[in-house]
Amino acid sequence: MNHQAERDRRAKAYSYRAYRRRVQQAQAMAQRVQLAVVAGAALVLAILVAASL
C-alpha cells in the first residue's frame, strides 16, 4: 500500500510540473500574441497617419 501511495505522489508531482510548464507556455504565447497585436495596431496607426498627411 505504501508503494502505491509513493507512486501516486510521484505521479501527482509530475503532473503538477507538466501543468506548470503548460501554464508558462500559455503565458509566453499570450505575451507574443499581445506583442503582435500591439505591433499591428501601431502599424495600422502609422499607415493611417501617413495616409492622412
Secondary structure, DSSP 8 states (H G I E B T S, - for coil): -HHHHHHHHHHHHHHHHHHHHHHHHHHHHHHHHHHHHHHHHHHHHHHHHHHH-
